[in-house]
Amino acid sequence: MPRKSIVELEVQATSDFPDNAAQLITPAKLRGFVLDFLKTMSPFYGLLQDGATLKSVAITPTPTAIQNWDTFNISDLSMMTINTVAGTITRTERGVCRVTIQATCIAANNSIVIFSIYQNGLATGYQVTIVGVPGTDPQSVNMVAILDAPAPLSIYTLRMSATTNQTVQINNCGFIVENIPNRTFE
């Protein structure tokens, strides 16, 4: 059964549970509704993470996915898949997702580095920019975005770009996609 919105559950409850004057409420209908409700409210997430070791990443003005992540975690394998090499988190159910990124980045002095969230290969408009400082002082990268996807399949990537070709160092990098219950899929 596909994940339902709160509005869809309300319609189902009204349809399946009349006043019961005609004894139309059955154990099967009640069980089905409870299972749909639990699936709708059940959170799930996927996490890509790079540890404390500095990772050198060559970037250009063209946004490129961060690849070859160290570790991953998925809370529900029936709802998400992860490809650490490609740097993708795929949500197999429809829904609204909270996407969180955090990292530290060391870039060339005065260079601009952009971290962007992509969904199904397209820029979402959510991005965070840092400016490199002299020396090896890392800059913090933090962002939370809410992305709606009524279609069942969405592939998320974290991409980096810069104003000039360069190699930056990132560490303590996390990319989390988590489903959140929503009112409707419109």
C-alpha positions, 0 to 999 in steps of 0.5 A, a space after each residue: 500500500 502506498 503511503 497516504 497523506 493525512 487528508 487521504 486518511 481522513 477520507 478513508 476514515 469517513 468512508 470506512 467508519 460510518 455510524 455503524 447503525 448498519 454494522 458496516 465497520 469490520 475488523 478488516 477495515 479497522 485493521 487496514 486503517 490502523 496499518 495505513 495510519 501507522 505507515 503514514 506517521 512512521 518516520 524514515 530516513 537515509 544518511 550519508 556521512 563522511 568522518 573526521 578525516 579530511 577529504 579532498 574534492 576537486 570542484 569546478 563551476 559545474 555542480 558535481 555530486 559529492 561521491 564515495 561517502 564513508 558510511 550510510 544508514 537507512 532506517 527503513 530499507 523498504 522506503 529508501 536506498 542509498 548509493 555511497 559511491 554515487 552519493 545518492 539517497 533515493 526515497 521510494 515512497 511519495 512524501 515530504 522530506 526534510 533534507 539536512 546538510 552539515 559539513 566543514 570546508 577548507 577552501 582557497 582564500 576568498 574563493 566561493 564554494 556552493 553546496 546545493 541540494 538536487 532532487 531528481 537531477 534538478 537544482 532545488 534552489 536550496 544552497 549554502 555558500 561559504 567563502 574561503 579564508 586565509 590558512 586552514 580554518 574550516 568554514 561551517 556549512 549547515 542547511 535544512 530544507 523542506 522538499 515536497 515530492 508527490 511522485 513515488 520516487 525521488 533521488 537526492 544528491 548533495 552537489 558542490 561547485 565553486 567560482 573557479 576550479 579548485 580542490 577543497 577539503 571537507 570533513 564531518 560531512 552529513 547528508 540526511 533525507 528524512 520523511 515527515 508526515 504531511 497534510 496532503 500530496 498536492 
